[in-house]
Amino acid sequence: MALVEKFGPLLGRVLMALLFVPAGISKLTGFAGTVGYIKSVGLPLPEVGAAIAVIVELGVGLALLVGYKARYAALVLALFTVAAAIGFHNFWAMEEAKVMINRIQFFKNLSIAGGLLFIAAYGAGPFALDNKAKD
């Protein structure tokens, strides 16, 4: 097995988790600020949204990191990331000064979702808790 086939999925999961896990910790420790930010973009039920964000980013992000139910974790994170792109980076409805950075963020989120869909389709790779259940 080539090195990239053996270690690539693990490195990919670690790099993806670096996006979600610290963000989840930040939202948990700064919960009021997270709620305030969600309110500022006009989304409904900001407290519920913040709680969901913490659970998904921290809990599901950790599951992806260790490769536990990785296909499901990746799918949930992909859906969450697309929802975040639409809810927070809707550049098509913003004033001109905010369009460029939010367009970049929107398409970055879609690209991340694409990478997560690869994990959902092909699994976590050889170094994952999912494989321990098979032993």
Backbone hydrogen bonds in HBPLUS format (Angstrom, degrees):
<---DONOR---> <-ACCEPTOR-->    atom                        ^
c    i                          cat <-CA-CA->   ^        H-A-AA   ^      H-
h    n   atom  resd res      DA  || num        DHA   H-A  angle D-A-AA Bond
n    s   type  num  typ     dist DA aas  dist angle  dist       angle   num
A0005-GLU N   A0002-ALA O   3.04 MM   3  5.26 119.8  2.42 101.8 116.9     1
A0006-LYS N   A0002-ALA O   2.97 MM   4  6.26 148.2  2.07 152.8 162.8     2
A0007-PHE N   A0003-LEU O   2.80 MM   4  5.90 177.8  1.80 165.3 165.4     3
A0008-GLY N   A0004-VAL O   2.77 MM   4  4.58 136.2  1.96 118.0 129.8     4
A0011-LEU N   A0007-PHE O   2.98 MM   4  6.22 169.7  1.99 160.9 163.8     5
A0012-GLY N   A0008-GLY O   2.78 MM   4  5.92 158.6  1.82 153.7 160.7     6
A0013-ARG N   A0009-PRO O   2.90 MM   4  6.10 155.8  1.96 145.4 151.1     7
A0014-VAL N   A0010-LEU O   2.94 MM   4  6.21 160.0  1.98 152.6 158.3     8
A0015-LEU N   A0011-LEU O   2.90 MM   4  6.10 165.2  1.92 153.0 156.8     9
A0016-MET N   A0012-GLY O   2.93 MM   4  6.13 156.0  1.99 146.6 153.4    10
A0017-ALA N   A0013-ARG O   2.85 MM   4  5.98 160.4  1.89 148.3 154.3    11
A0018-LEU N   A0014-VAL O   2.95 MM   4  6.20 138.0  2.13 143.7 155.0    12
A0019-LEU N   A0016-MET O   3.02 MM   3  5.51 150.8  2.11 109.6 118.4    13
A0021-VAL N   A0017-ALA O   2.87 MM   4  5.63 156.9  1.93 151.6 158.6    14
A0024-GLY N   A0020-PHE O   2.86 MM   4  6.07 151.8  1.93 153.9 162.2    15
A0025-ILE N   A0021-VAL O   2.96 MM   4  6.26 157.8  2.01 155.5 161.5    16
A0026-SER N   A0022-PRO O   2.89 MM   4  6.08 161.5  1.93 148.4 153.6    17
A0027-LYS N   A0023-ALA O   2.94 MM   4  6.16 154.0  2.01 144.8 151.8    18
A0028-LEU N   A0024-GLY O   2.92 MM   4  6.12 150.7  2.01 144.6 152.8    19
A0029-THR N   A0025-ILE O   2.89 MM   4  6.11 166.4  1.90 157.5 160.3    20
A0030-GLY N   A0026-SER O   2.89 MM   4  5.82 135.3  2.09 138.3 150.2    21
A0033-GLY N   A0030-GLY O   3.05 MM   3  5.41 118.3  2.45 107.4 122.1    22
A0034-THR N   A0030-GLY O   3.00 MM   4  6.31 151.9  2.08 153.4 162.4    23
A0035-VAL N   A0031-PHE O   2.91 MM   4  6.22 161.0  1.95 154.9 159.5    24
A0036-GLY N   A0032-ALA O   2.93 MM   4  6.16 158.5  1.98 145.5 151.8    25
A0037-TYR N   A0033-GLY O   2.90 MM   4  6.14 152.0  1.98 145.0 152.1    26
A0038-ILE N   A0034-THR O   2.99 MM   4  6.27 163.1  2.02 153.1 157.3    27
A0039-LYS N   A0035-VAL O   2.90 MM   4  6.18 157.3  1.96 150.9 157.7    28
A0040-SER N   A0036-GLY O   2.92 MM   4  6.12 148.5  2.02 141.8 150.6    29
A0041-VAL N   A0038-ILE O   3.33 MM   3  5.55 142.6  2.48 100.5 109.8    30
A0043-LEU N   A0038-ILE O   3.42 MM   5  6.00 155.4  2.49 163.0 156.6    31
A0042-GLY N   A0039-LYS O   2.91 MM   3  5.09 156.0  1.97 108.3 116.0    32
A0049-GLY N   A0045-LEU O   2.91 MM   4  6.17 164.6  1.94 158.9 164.1    33
A0050-ALA N   A0046-PRO O   2.86 MM   4  5.98 153.9  1.93 142.9 149.4    34
A0051-ALA N   A0047-GLU O   3.02 MM   4  6.23 157.0  2.07 143.6 149.7    35
A0052-ILE N   A0048-VAL O   2.89 MM   4  6.14 161.1  1.93 153.7 159.0    36
A0053-ALA N   A0049-GLY O   2.90 MM   4  6.09 156.8  1.95 145.1 151.9    37
A0054-VAL N   A0050-ALA O   2.98 MM   4  6.26 156.7  2.04 148.7 154.1    38
A0055-ILE N   A0051-ALA O   3.00 MM   4  6.24 168.8  2.01 153.1 155.9    39
A0056-VAL N   A0052-ILE O   2.84 MM   4  5.99 168.8  1.85 157.3 160.7    40
A0057-GLU N   A0053-ALA O   2.80 MM   4  5.76 163.0  1.83 149.8 154.3    41
A0058-LEU N   A0054-VAL O   2.86 MM   4  5.56 156.0  1.91 141.6 149.8    42
A0059-GLY N   A0055-ILE O   2.86 MM   4  5.01 122.2  2.20 117.2 133.6    43
A0060-VAL N   A0055-ILE O   3.18 MM   5  6.74 148.0  2.29 147.6 157.2    44
A0060-VAL N   A0056-VAL O   3.13 MM   4  4.86 121.7  2.49 108.5 124.2    45
A0061-GLY N   A0056-VAL O   3.12 MM   5  6.57 128.8  2.40 147.2 161.6    46
A0062-LEU N   A0058-LEU O   2.97 MM   4  5.99 149.6  2.07 137.4 144.2    47
A0063-ALA N   A0059-GLY O   3.11 MM   4  6.41 153.2  2.18 142.3 149.9    48
A0064-LEU N   A0060-VAL O   2.95 MM   4  6.23 157.3  2.00 148.8 154.3    49
A0065-LEU N   A0061-GLY O   2.98 MM   4  6.20 156.7  2.03 142.8 149.6    50
A0066-VAL N   A0062-LEU O   3.08 MM   4  6.36 162.1  2.11 156.0 157.3    51
A0067-GLY N   A0063-ALA O   2.93 MM   4  5.86 117.9  2.33 136.4 152.7    52
A0068-TYR N   A0063-ALA O   2.86 MM   5  4.93 157.8  1.91 147.4 148.8    53
A0067-GLY N   A0064-LEU O   3.11 MM   3  4.90 140.6  2.27  95.0 106.8    54
A0129-LEU N   A0066-VAL O   2.98 MM  63  6.16 161.2  2.01 147.8 153.7    55
A0130-ASP N   A0067-GLY O   2.80 MM  63  5.85 137.7  1.98 148.7 150.6    56
A0073-ALA N   A0069-LYS O   2.88 MM   4  6.10 165.7  1.90 157.0 161.8    57
A0074-ALA N   A0070-ALA O   2.81 MM   4  5.86 163.7  1.84 149.5 153.5    58
A0075-LEU N   A0071-ARG O   3.07 MM   4  6.25 152.6  2.15 139.5 147.0    59
A0076-VAL N   A0072-TYR O   2.90 MM   4  6.17 164.9  1.92 157.2 160.5    60
A0077-LEU N   A0073-ALA O   2.91 MM   4  6.12 165.4  1.93 152.6 157.0    61
A0078-ALA N   A0074-ALA O   2.84 MM   4  5.98 150.1  1.93 143.7 152.3    62
A0079-LEU N   A0075-LEU O   3.00 MM   4  6.25 164.7  2.02 152.6 155.7    63
A0080-PHE N   A0076-VAL O   2.91 MM   4  6.09 162.7  1.94 151.9 157.3    64
A0081-THR N   A0077-LEU O   2.86 MM   4  5.94 154.3  1.92 144.3 151.1    65
A0082-VAL N   A0078-ALA O   3.01 MM   4  6.26 155.7  2.07 150.2 155.9    66
A0083-ALA N   A0079-LEU O   2.94 MM   4  6.15 161.3  1.97 149.2 155.0    67
A0084-ALA N   A0080-PHE O   2.84 MM   4  6.09 153.2  1.92 146.3 154.0    68
A0085-ALA N   A0081-THR O   2.96 MM   4  6.16 151.0  2.05 140.0 147.9    69
A0086-ILE N   A0082-VAL O   3.01 MM   4  6.32 160.8  2.05 152.6 156.6    70
A0087-GLY N   A0083-ALA O   2.83 MM   4  5.97 161.8  1.87 151.8 157.6    71
A0088-PHE N   A0084-ALA O   2.84 MM   4  5.60 156.6  1.90 146.9 151.6    72
A0089-HIS N   A0085-ALA O   3.00 MM   4  5.03 143.5  2.13 126.3 134.5    73
A0091-PHE N   A0089-HIS O   2.73 MM   2  5.48 132.4  1.96 111.5  95.8    74
A0093-ALA N   A0090-ASN O   2.95 MM   3  5.85 168.6  1.96 128.4 132.3    75
A0094-MET N   A0091-PHE O   3.26 MM   3  5.15 168.6  2.28 110.7 109.9    76
A0098-LYS N   A0095-GLU O   2.92 MM   3  5.75 154.8  1.98 128.4 135.1    77
A0099-VAL N   A0096-GLU O   3.24 MM   3  5.19 153.2  2.32 101.8 109.6    78
A0102-ASN N   A0098-LYS O   3.27 MM   4  6.20 156.2  2.33 147.3 154.4    79
A0103-ARG N   A0099-VAL O   2.78 MM   4  5.87 145.5  1.90 154.4 164.2    80
A0104-ILE N   A0100-MET O   3.07 MM   4  6.33 161.1  2.10 151.5 156.0    81
A0105-GLN N   A0101-ILE O   2.97 MM   4  6.21 162.2  2.00 145.3 150.3    82
A0106-PHE N   A0102-ASN O   2.84 MM   4  5.88 153.8  1.91 139.2 146.8    83
A0107-PHE N   A0103-ARG O   3.04 MM   4  6.26 171.0  2.05 154.7 155.6    84
A0108-LYS N   A0104-ILE O   2.85 MM   4  5.99 147.1  1.96 147.8 158.2    85
A0109-ASN N   A0105-GLN O   2.93 MM   4  6.10 159.0  1.97 146.5 151.4    86
A0110-LEU N   A0106-PHE O   3.06 MM   4  6.43 154.3  2.12 144.7 152.0    87
A0111-SER N   A0107-PHE O   2.94 MM   4  6.11 150.9  2.03 140.1 147.9    88
A0112-ILE N   A0108-LYS O   2.91 MM   4  6.21 155.9  1.97 151.9 158.4    89
A0113-ALA N   A0109-ASN O   2.92 MM   4  6.19 159.5  1.96 150.1 155.8    90
A0114-GLY N   A0110-LEU O   2.96 MM   4  6.25 145.8  2.08 140.4 149.9    91
A0115-GLY N   A0111-SER O   3.06 MM   4  6.46 153.6  2.14 148.9 154.6    92
A0116-LEU N   A0112-ILE O   2.94 MM   4  6.25 156.7  1.99 152.2 159.1    93
A0117-LEU N   A0113-ALA O   2.90 MM   4  6.14 144.4  2.03 144.9 154.6    94
A0118-PHE N   A0114-GLY O   3.25 MM   4  6.64 135.8  2.46 139.2 149.9    95
A0118-PHE N   A0115-GLY O   3.13 MM   3  5.22 131.5  2.38  95.9 108.6    96
A0119-ILE N   A0115-GLY O   3.38 MM   4  6.85 150.7  2.47 142.7 149.2    97
A0120-ALA N   A0116-LEU O   2.91 MM   4  6.27 157.8  1.96 148.8 155.7    98
A0121-ALA N   A0117-LEU O   2.89 MM   4  6.01 145.9  2.01 139.0 147.6    99
A0122-TYR N   A0118-PHE O   2.81 MM   4  5.90 162.8  1.84 153.6 158.1   100
A0123-GLY N   A0119-ILE O   2.76 MM   4  4.91 143.3  1.89 139.3 141.4   101
A0131-ASN N   A0128-ALA O   3.05 MM   3  5.63 144.2  2.19 111.8 120.0   102
A0132-LYS N   A0129-LEU O   2.97 MM   3  5.07 134.9  2.18 101.8 114.7   103
A0134-LYS N   A0131-ASN O   3.16 MM   3  5.27 139.2  2.33  98.5 109.5   104
A0135-ASP N   A0132-LYS O   3.19 MM   3  5.31 142.8  2.34  99.3 109.4   105
